[in-house]
Amino acid sequence: MVELVDAQDSKSCVRKGMSVRVRPRPDLTSSELRTQNSEIALSPEFKLLSSKIKTSFQKNILRWFRTHKRDLPWRRTRDPYRILVSEIMLQQTQVDTVIPYYRRFLKTFPNFKMLAKAPVGRVLKLWEGLGYYSRARNLHTLARTVCRKHNGQLPSDPAALQELPGIGPYTAGAILSIAFNQDYAVLDGNVQRVLARQMGWTHDLRTTEAQNSSWALAQSLVPHGNAGNYNQAVMELGALICAPQNPRCGACPVRSRCRARNQNKVNQIPFKPKTKVLPHYQIGAGVIWKGDKLLISQRPFNGLLGGLWEFPGGKQKSSESIERCVEREIKEELGVRVAVGPSLAEIDHAYSHFKITLHAHHCRYLSGTPKAIGCRAWRWVSRSQLNNFAFPAANQPIIRQLLSNIN
């Protein structure tokens, strides 16, 4: 099994993204809230933002949003469950990618009760290809918690909401504002980019101080009674106009007071850290045959791609061949001996923090009873059963090749 840090599962290819009332960030303690209010009072940036400027900012963005907003399926509902599903899916994932998954998911699991009753394997299968699979596991656990503790209704209390698995400050703010019309801000990459350019911030936004300032500014701009529309408007502006690369400043409704534009620093804001060279690992995997059956294994829940099934294998050591790597990893993971045969496929796959080349080899089962030593579970399956299991994206080309050879 590949033991690597948690990261995004991205893509692979076979070789050959008015009045203002300040309210706390959903997860702030009373002590942190006092600190935030102090920051708002003392920061020169906030002193420069008069009520008139804030009101103008809000009205211009909301007016633009009414005319230019995309017709997205989760914008046609105020159902907290549907908004929750969309927000979880949209984390680190592009809108166009999410839409078909969102529709399929809600058709299968239209409410918390149906999701809670489903086995986690079925949830992961519907999530297959969307990446960040901990989101699916957390959403499944969340549904069971909501049914058990909250009578199947998503709580509107900020503290209760953030006790649920997978709900952080951003997701809580989005749900509280959009589903429950509470005056909470959101701060995702789009919002932070819009605010940083408006304020002309050239510093690293990843620091704790910068995050606190960004949250404070975002919260100070939320219009009382209209947080849901406003939050969606700022996110939409960041997605469609104030893009990371080649922003369309001429179409921006708040361009007149944008410091980044006025100072000709749009391409320098937000601060961009130096790109690190991603490590590249060689991975060996075995397609293990016993007659017409194949041996697959399930990854542990508490790690990268947790709960997904795969063709067993792992990372190549510097001193061994891929064939030896496959043989060793299968023995360590499942306790069986195999004869490693010819190559089936070589797949280049990129995650957010590293890259791999997956070398898949046909293997013939020799001896030993499979045991879940380095995996959660194992199964002997036929080729036609492979589509019943959720596999990582890097394994999909292998499955396609195996299924294409069925007579």
Buried (B, 14 or more C-beta within 10 A) or exposed (E): BBEBEBBEBBEBEBEEEBEBEBBBBBBBEEEBBEBBEEBBEEBEBBEEBEEEEBBBBBBBBBEBBEEBBEEBEBBEBEBBBBBBBBBBBBBBBEBEBBBEBBEEBBEBBEBBBEBBEBEBBBBBBBBBBBBBBBBBBBBBBBBBBBBEEBEBEBBBEBEEBBEBBBBEBBBBBBBBBBBBBBBBBBBBBBBBBBBBBBBBBBEEBEEEEBBBBBBBBBBBBBBEBBBBBBBBBBBBBBBBBBBEEEBEBEEBBBBEBBBBBEEEBBEEBBBEEEEEEEEEBBBBBBBBBBEEBBBBBBBBEEBBBBBBBBBBBBBBEEEBEBBBBBBBBBBEBBBBBBEBBEEBBBBBBBBBBBBBBBBBBBBEBEEEEBEBBBBBBBBBBEBEEBEEBBBBBBBBBBBEBBEEEEE
